[in-house]
Amino acid sequence: MNLARVAVASAGLFGAALMACGQEPFSKSTDKSTASIEAVEYLYPEQVTLAAGKASPVALHFRIAPGLHINSHSPKDDYLIPTAFSIPEGSGVKLENASYPAGAEFVLPADPGTKLSVYTKEFTVQAQFLAEPGDHLVKAKLRYQACDLTACMPPKTITVPIDIVGK
């Protein structure tokens, strides 16, 4: 009888060990797939031609993943991270100005007394670029913090590649 109990217990432990090993690759593959999904995606334009030496308007279009929101450029509290667009120095293009859409009022179910200013779905940044003559592959940046209804992810900066031709 003791031998039967040992066999059953051993089989149970062996089965549990197999299940644990079987779950490891699944969770690793899950991590990879969720890591590759960006909270914010740059949509367009990929290329623009501007008059060299003259500030020119360009509308930059972004999409936020379903179920997420990001703080607007002007969040309601100082501790919240604003969405901000920038162009690195030395790229041949200068960001003269950027206008952001007004954020939508958003209330979290867990904290109905707090109202946030956020972007959801799609939003557009109206930028004014000043380009030097020539073709410039600009690696602009968009910094944001994405959240769902229960938690926020760490702040992130994505690259916004734009080929800007100054003529």
N, C-alpha and C positions, 0 to 999 in steps of 0.2 A: 504494500500500500504506500509506503514512503517513497518507493521508487517511482510509482505513478505520479505522486505529487511533484517530485523533483522533475520528472519529464514534462508535466504540464507547465510548471513554473519556468523551466528552461525554454520551452517552446514559446511561451508568452514573452519572455525577455528577448529571445531571438527575433520574434515578430516585431516587437517594439523597436529593436535596433535596426531592422530592415526598413521600417517605416521612417525612422529618423534619418537614415542615410538616403532614403528615397526622396525625402522632402528637401534635403540640402540643395541639390541641383535646381529644383523648382524655384526655391526662394532666390537662388543666385540669378536664374534667368528672369525672374520677376523684377529683381533689383535692376537688371540691365535694361529691361523694357521701360520701366518707369523713369529711369535715369535719362533715357534718350528722349523722353517727351518733355518739351519745353513748355513752361507756363505761358510764355509770351513768344510769339513768332512774328518776325518781320515779313511783311507781305510784298510791298513794292513802293517805289520804283527801284529797279535794278540799275538803270542807267538814266542820267539826265544830261542834257547839253544846256549850258548857261552862257550868258555873255560874260566873258572874262573881265574882271575888275569891277563888275556891277553887282550889287546885292540882288539876288533873284529868289523868288519864292519856290519852295518845293514842299509838297504834301507827302508825309511819310506815314504809311499805313501799317498798323499792327493788329494782331489777333490774340486774344487771351483764351487759353484752353477752357473748355466747358467745366463749370463747377468751381471755377476760381475767380478771384477778383484781385486787383492790385490797387495800391493807394494812388490817388490822383497826384498831379504835380503839386497841388496845394492841400495836403491832408489837414484835417481839423486839429490835430494835436502835434506838438513839436517832436515828440518821441517817435512818431510814425515816419517811415522812410518814403520820401516823395519819388515819383517817377521822374527821371531826368535823362535827357538826350544830350550827347556831347560828341565833339569831333576832336581827335588828338591833334596837338600842334605839329607842324611840319608835314602835314598831309597835302599841302597845296590848296586847301580849302579851309575857309574860316566860317564858323557858325556866328553869323551876325546877330541872330535873334531866333528864339523858338517860342511859339505860342501853343499852349496845351488846351485841350477841351476842358470844360467844367466837369468836375466829377459828379457822378450820380450819388444821391444820398442813399446810404445802405445801413441797415440795422441788423446786427447779429442776433439770432434767436436767443443765445445764451446771455446777452446783455442788451435788452431792449431800450435801455436808457441812453446808450451811446450811439451817436450817429456818425458814420464814417463818410468820407468823400472818396469814391472809388471809380475805377474803370472796369467794365465787364465787356465781354464779347469782342468788339472791335473799336479802335480809337485811332485818331489821326493827329499827328504833331505837324503844325504848320511852321516850317523852318525857312529862314533867310540865309542862303549860302553866298559867300563871296569867293569865287574861284580864280586862281591864277590861270594863265593860258596853259593849255595842255590837257592830257588825259590823266586823271587822278583816281586810283582805286582807293577809296577812303574806307577805313575800317572804323566807322562811327560806333558809338556805344549807347545802349539804353540800360539804365540802372532802375531796378524796381524791386518790390517785395510782393510776392504772391501769397495769397491766403485762400483757404476754403472756409466753410462755416465754423470749423472748430479749431483750426491752428494755422499759423503762418510758417512759411518756409524761410530759410535764411535769405537775406538780400542777395540779388544776383545781377550780374551785368552780362548782357549778350552783345555780340558783335553784329553790327548793322552794315553789311557791305554795300556800298554804292559806288558805281563807276560814274564820276563826275567829269564831264568834258567842258573845259573853259575855252570858248572860241571868241 
